[in-house]
Amino acid sequence: MKRNSCKAFSLLIVLMSLAACGGASVTQRPSIQGMRSFNSCSEMQAVVGSALQNYSYEEGIAQPSEPVLTGAAEGAQADSANAAPTVEGASATEALVEEASLFKVEGNTLYSLSSTGLYVHDISDPQNPQRLHYIAFDFEGSEFYSQQAIEFYVWGSKVAIMAHGPVENYAASYPGSSVDTTLVRIYDLSSPTQPNVLADYTLRGSYLNSRLVQEAQAASIFVVTSDYSSVESLGFNETDCQRSYLPVALEDGMASASHISLYGINLAGESATAEKPLHLFSDGSFINDLYVSPRHLFLPLQRWQEDSTKVFAMALNASDATVESAGDTTLAGSIKNQFDLNESLDQGTLRVVTSTHRWDAGIDSINTLWVLDLKDPTLPVLGQVSFAPPDEVVESSRIYEEVAYVATAVKLAFSDPLIRIDLSDPTDPKVTDEIPLAGRPGYLAVTQENGVDQYLVSIGQDSNQVVAALFDVRAPGSVTMIDQVVVAEDASSLANSFNGHRSVTVLPEGVIFIPIDAWTDTGLSSSLKAYQVTEAGLGLLVSLSHDDLREDDYYGASIERSIEVGDTLYTYSKQGLKVHTMDGILNGLVDELYREVFEDFDAVYYGGGIAIDTPELL
């Protein structure tokens, strides 16, 4: 593909709806500022094939202010007249947003996902679970790691399974377009012992992430996929092209590019229908996460050439699984994951944490927290504050309604400050605390009591060890470290919490469960360590394990999830589940009540693939 030397950015938005029975008719096309529409596919393809003008991507990038050091509150701020007023209706019932699960309790039912099926248990008696059903996903022999189940959602009696799809399903329909696919299967489990398949969908692109959004009696799943393909291979018909939008300025040679798709699946009704709200085409951009609030879905497209992030805001409609553009902007720097974004429903703002990474050009890094106005489609900057020395980058962050916690690290070193930022005034975010922190924390969590922050726990790697630290954050302007403990002696230990925040469990009674995987001479040794959080520090209670579920297994059994059910704790790995008493754990005892080995575990290593005939959503 020809790349433009002027560092341009291109975007294709396709707004359409596609139910299971066919495409929607063309309606009156809305006018979108800075975008143009088309009367035919030939007209659209002609525009895509040639650039209308050269367009510098770096124009319009919001630039950070000078860094604020040692708690100083200096920095650029907007005029107070531009402060965001309280959003009307913010106190009304908001939509509920849920991430997909591997292990979930819904009422008296426990769902456990393996790579080839779903285990369903009745846990009316938490100490004695009863298996209701095992739902196999019709797997057939296939290549390693291909066509495996990824995660799932539960809504009422419906279960939605996300899985990696086969390449050949899509490539057969569009020769020369060899891309991965994502499979979505919807089950009706009104009778858990007799599951019924309601719908199957094949989505173009590799699975990136998804969210379930519930509102009143409606629920929709929004799925983001990615592939590298051409506009021609999308197979648009005239109706689709007439519902498409392109930026007025395109880069030359925009025939193929990184292709990001956002799909919606409506779970309401007797079946399930799939919607196809939009496609994004961009050259040199990528997305590694998404953030969804009760009102908006945010897609952060990161442009590595310019070290910038273009944030797209989409207003959500959970009742029909569609989205509507709510604006976009471009910020200097990149984000690390979804925790670098947070919407304040009261302020009507989006807060974003970015770090610049232009070391190759001899430019120091700058870390910035931005406050953007969501009531204006240009998402203007209301306030910003830059922080930390110029040789540090953000390692992890957590943003709440009126406060943000950010941990930064010196590149190629193991030394951090922990920073607290006051967000009560959207036009003037202030650094209120900055204290030293050993290690590079990949995980942060705050415990609360009656809605008030109490303690912050960080988990990270410090030189040759994995460490957890506890901070007292009860008093504004007075963050103090209470304790730091070694969770694993070997820095090569792979803490699941570094890669998936849901693997760490923090219970209201002040117990935190931290999973650790450590390679030894005999293979992988896994554990789930329970710590009691008190004013005195972190006290180790017990260390749980699934390694004994199977003998002679070199790869061990990583505990990926833990859930408190009544007075018991359920732990989950791909090999099986165990049940322990919470009373035993709190008293330092490994009191095992139940164990179950997932008999389909071998399918992970000896092939497997979903063989289902699915409609293709382009």
Secondary structure, 3 states (H helix, E strand, C coil): CCCCCCCCCCCCEECCCEECCEECCCCCCCCCCCEECCCCHHHHHHHHHCCCCCCCCCCCEECCCCEECCCCCCCCECCHHHCCCCCCCCCCCCCEEECCECEEEECCEEEEECCCEEEEEECCCCCCCEEEEEEECCECCCCCCCCCEEEEEEECCEEEEEEEECHHHHHCCCCCCCCCEEEEEEEECCCCCCCEEEEEEEEECEEEEEEEEEECCEEEEEEEEEEEEECHHHCCCHHHHHCEEEECCCCCCCCEEEEEEEEEEECCCCCCEEEEEEEEEECCEECCCCEECCCEEEEEEEECCCCEEEEEEEEEECCCCEEEEEEEEEEECECCCHHHEEEECCCCEEEEEEECCCHHHCCCCCEEEEEEECCCCCCCEEEEEEECCCCEEEEEEEECCCEEEEEEEECCCCEEEEEEEECCCCCCCEEEEEEEEECEEEEEEEEEECCEEEEEEEEEEECCEEEEEEEECCCCCCCEEEEEEEEECCCCCECHHHHCHHHCEEECCCEEEEEEEEEECCEEEEEEEEEEEECCEEEEEEEECCHHHCCCCCCCCCEEEEEEECCEEEEEECCEEEEEEHHHHHCCCCCEEEEEECCCHHHHCCCCCECCCCCEEC
